[in-house]
Amino acid sequence: MKESFGQCKIGSVIIDDRFYDGADTYNEGDAEEEFVLDVFREGKDVEEALRRDNRWPILYQLSPERKNIVLPMDLRSSDLVLEVGAGMGAITGALAKRAKHVDCIELSARRSLANAWRNKDCDNITIYTGNFQKMQLDGKYDVATLIGVLEYAPMFFHDEMFPDETMLNKLWGLLKPGGRLYIAIENRLGMKYFAGAVEDHFGSAYVGISGYPIAGAKTYSRAELHALLKKMGWDDIYFYYPYPDYKLPSVIYSDDMPNGDFIPAAVDYNQTRHENFDEHKAFLSMTQAEDYRTFANSFLVEAKKTV
């Protein structure tokens, strides 16, 4: 049974659940998410919480490095931002600091609450709880973000034959002319996967390289992602390359500066893996920028609505 609160405020953050059907269809573990929610609701010290428990689902939600993915984004103080799949708010606050207002969309009520408690001092955040597919949003946005979200398009648009295309088409309609879309996602041909790291969503080696099962999450190669965006009308497409990946980026290269002297090794976040070869040496051996772009472990992509 849905426990509806309609619209409420936690601190200065508004939560609106008019689109919420009571089904939290995605989480990374009840105990882990309750731990994170408690940290923010009780105002606990994040560093101390990570010293107590740094398992991957908790590290992912609490690490301050998460927000680094926002640094290359073209964000302006007048921007209205739509953050699809806001999770527990690791990126939301960084967006809100640089934009006029951020509208968040999140499937899970618990994650929405954690986001609100985390960013309760921000007076420019509204969180809509529910399925993006069913939401009728009034405004037009300058920026939209899909940070670790496009691969889960079937969870938002589960009755569509091409859910990724449907999601991108809906975002097209919500952006103003000249609006910017930012996508952060793993590269299914990432070097770490050839070296033996398990695929992030399936927990098995070589799943993305060999073509993915029919059902479930799906990431893309650089060429595939570029072609998908072009097909859906997006133009002026620019790639960044976060390392070790977009989840906890410590350095972000770009199409203009594809590599450098320092390339951190891939991180596998407590999952067992094979060690087929040294990824660091493999990247350092690449003398052509295009090779580096092809095998980067993940991407941050900027695409503009130019019509």
N, C-alpha and C positions, 0 to 999 in steps of 0.2 A: 504494500500500500504506500503510495507516495505521501511523504511528509512534507507538505507544501508550506513555504513561508512567503510566497508571492514575491515581494521585494523587501529586502532588509538591508541594513547597513552594519558593517563591522568596522569600527573606527570611521574613516571617511570613505571606505570602499563600498560600493553598491553591489549586491548580489540580486539578480533577477532570475527566478526559476519558472517563468511562465511557459517555457518550452520543455521543461523537464518532465519525463514520464516515469521517474522513479527507478529507472534501470541504470545502474553504474556498470557499464559493459566492459570496462577496462580498468585494471589496477595492477600494481607491481608487488602485491602482497598486502593483505589486510593489516598484519602486525606492523610491517615496515611503514605503511602509510599512516597508521595511527600514531606511530612514534614521531613521524615528521610533523603531523598536525599538532601533536602535543607540544612539540618544541616551540612552535609559533604561537599557539593559543596561550601557553603558559609563560611566554617571553623568555625562554631559556637561551643560554649561550650556544650559538651554533657550533663554534669550535669545540666546546666541551662535549656537545652531543656527538660530534664526529669522533672524538677520542673514545667515547663509550661504545660506539657502533659505527663502523665505516663500511659495512657490507654495501655492495654495489647499489641496490635500490635506494639506500639512504644517502650514500655519497652523491649519487646522481641528483637527488633533490636538494641537498644542502651545500654542495661545493660552490664556493664563490666564483670558480672558473667558468661556470655555466654561462654567466652573463657576458663573457668575452666575445661570444658569437655576435653580439650587437654592435661591436666597435666599428666594423667597416660599413655599416648600414647608413644610407643617406636619410637621416632623420632630422626634422626641423621643428622648431618650437611651435609652429602653427599646425603641425600634422595631426590628423585624426588617424589612429592606427587600429587595425583589426588583428588581434592575435588569436589564430585558430589553434585549438589544442594547447591551452595555456598551462595545463597541468597544475602543479602546486606553486606556481608563481616565480620560478627561478629566473625567468626572462622578463616577466611583466614589469617589475620595478625598474629595470634598466631601460625599458622602452618608455615608461612613464616619466622618467627623469628628463628625457630628451624631446618628448612630444607634448602636444596640447592635451590629448585625451587618448586613452587606450580602452577599447572594448575587447573583452576576452570571451572566448567560447571554450567551454569545457564540458565533456560528457558527464563527469563524476561530481556528485554533490560534495563528497569529502575533499576532493582536490580543490574544488571551488572555495570551500571554507578555509583550507590551508593557505591558498593564495590570498584571500582577504585578510586573514590574520597576519600573514607575512608582510603585506604591503598596506597595513591599516592606516598608516599616516599619509598615504597618497590620496589626494582629493580629485584625481583625474582618472580613476579606474572604475569601470563597470564590468561585472562578470555575469555572463549569460550561461546558465547551466542547462545542458541539453544537447540534442543532436543538431549539428550544423545544417544538415539536410532539411530539417523541419523549421528552421528559423527564418522569420521574415524581419529583416533588419531595415530600419528606416533610412539610415544615413549613407552617404558616400564617403569613401575613405581615401586618404592619400597613400597609405602604406598598409599592406597585409603581410603577415608572416605565417609560414608553415615550418616550424622548427621541430623536426622529428615527427612530422604529421602526414605528409603526402603518402608515405609508404603504408599508412593505415587508412587510406581513403575508403576501402571496403567497409570499415566500421562506421563511417559517417554515411556512406551512400551504398548500403548493403544490398539494395534491390536493383542496382544499375549494372549494365553489362560492362561499362568502362568507367568505374568509379573515379579514377584519377582524372579523366577528362571532364567528368561531371563536376568534380570539385573545382578544378581550374576554371571552368566555364562560369560557375557561380561566383567565384572571386572576381572574375573579369567584370561581371555585372555590378559588383559592389565597389569597385575602384573608380575614382575620377579619371578623366583623361590625363595622361602623364603619371598616373599612379605607379608605385613600385611594389613588386611582389618579391619577397625573400623566402627562399626554400633552403633549409638545411637538411641534408640526408646523406646516408652512407652511399658509397660507390660499390655496386655489386662486383666490380672488377678491382676493388681495392687491393693493394699489394699485400696487406696483412692476410687477406683470405687465401691468396696463392701460397703464402708462407705457412699456412696451417691454422690460422685463427678461425674459430667457429663463426658462422653467420649470426649477426647480432639478434635477429628476431626468431630464428629457429633453433639456435644452440647446437648446430651440426656444421661440420666443415664442408665447404665447397657447394653449399646449397644454392647460393646466388650465382656463382660461376657457372653451374651446370643448368641453370634455367628456372629455378623455383617450382614448387608444386602449384597446382591450379589455384588452390585457396590459400589465403593468408596474406601477410605483409609482403611487399615487393619493393625493392629498390632498383636503381637504374645505373647504367654506365653513363659516362659524360655525354657520349653521342646520343644515347637514347633519351636522356633528360632534355638535351637541347632540342632534339627533334619533336618531343612531346610538347614543349612550350611553343615552338614555332607553329605546330599544327593547330594549337588552340588560340593562335592569334597574338601571342606575346612576342615582343621584339626587343631589340637592344639588350641582348642577353649577355651577362657578364658573370664569370665564375671566380670564386675564391676557394682556397684549399686550406681548411683548418687542420692543424696537427696538435696532438696525435689524431684527433678527429673533432667533429663539431660538438660533441657532447661536453668535453672538458678541454677546450682549445687553449693552448699556451702560446701558439704562434699561428698567424693566418697569412698565407701567401696569396697571390692574386695572378690573374692572367698577365699582368704587366711585369710581375716579379714572381715567376713560378717556383723558384727554389732559391736556396742560399747555402751558406756555410753550415747552418745548424738545422738539422732535420730530426726532431725527436722520434724515438722508436714508438711503434704502436703500443697501445695499452689494451689489455684484454679483460680488465675489470673482474678479476677473481674467477674467470672461467678457464678450465683446462684446455690445452691446445697442443697441436704439433709444432715443431720447430724445423720446418723444411729447409730454411736458409735464413740468413741475417737480413732482415728488411732494411735496416739502416744502410748497410753496405749496398744493397740493391738500388736504393734511391740515389745514393752518392755516385753510383756508377753511371747514372743516366746523364748524358750530355745534351740531349735534345729536350727542349721544354715540353714538346707535345707528348713525349713518353711519360714525363712526370704528371702531366694533366690527366692522362689516361688511367694511371694506376694510383692516383691519390686515394687515400682511404675514405674521404668524404668530401662533400661540397657544401659551400654556401653560394647560392645562385641569386643574382638580381635580374629580374625581368621587368620591362616597363610596358605599360599600356600606352602605345604611341598614337592611337587613333581616337 
